[in-house]
Amino acid sequence: MFLDDLSAMPLDTPETQVKPDEISYKIGIVLIGEMAKKFYVIKQKYGLQSNTDLLRLLISQKFEEFQLRDSPIISFPQKTITGP
């Protein structure tokens, strides 16, 4: 089983606190079987301890690939703040 770091980062660190004008996504995923093995191998190849760090790395790499290939990237959605 490859669930070695379920609590890799506490939820109250500056890296996890979202500013009011920022977009945020909370991702929860369970990888089983071959997909879990692939994730583990990639994580080991990069020498990462945290599943979160691997996801951030892969997202950043893919984003850079898209920017180089498809420049310019689609604009980001604007977060709307509602309330008093």
N, C-alpha and C positions, 0 to 999 in steps of 0.2 A: 504494500500500500504506500502511496506517495503523498500522504497528507502530513508532511513533516513540519509545517510551519503555519498552522491555522491562526495563530495569534502573533504573527511576525511584527506587526506594528500596532501599538495602542491607538485607540480611536481619538485620543485627545492631544495629539501632537500638532504642531503648526502645519505640517505637511497635509494633514487630513482636515483641517478647518477651512470651510468654504467662506470666502468673502461674499457679502450680499450681492455684488455685481458679477460674480463668476458663475459659469456654467459648471455643473457637476454631474457625474454619473456614478452610481453605486453598482458594482458588478458582483454578482454572486454566480459561481459556476461550479459544477461538479463534472469532472472528467473521469471517464470509466474506460477500462480496457485499453485498446490501442491508442486512443487519444491521450489517456493518462501517461502511457509509456512515452509517446512522442514528446509530451510536455516535459516530462522528467529528463529525457535525453537532452533536449534543447537547454533546459535550465542548467544541467551539469556542464554542457559544453561552454556556456557563458560563465560558469563558476559562480552562479548566483545562489543565495540562500533563501531569498524571499520569492514566493510566487507572484506577489504584487510587483516586485521589481522586474521580473521577466515580462509580465503583461505590459508594463510601462515601456520597457525597451522595445518590445515587438510593435507596439502601437506607434512609437516614435519612428522606428525604422520604416514601417509601412507608410507613414505620413510623409516622410522625406522622399521615399520612392515615388509616391503620387505627385508630390510637388515637382520633382525633377521631370517626370514624364508628362504630367497633365497641367502644368503651370498655366494659369493660376488655380489654386485650390478654391473650391466653393467657399463662400463666406460663411462664417459661423453664425448660428442663430443668436439673436439678442435676447438676453434674459429680461423679462419684464417684472418689475417690482410692483406689487399691488398692496393696497392697504392704506391706512391713514397717514 
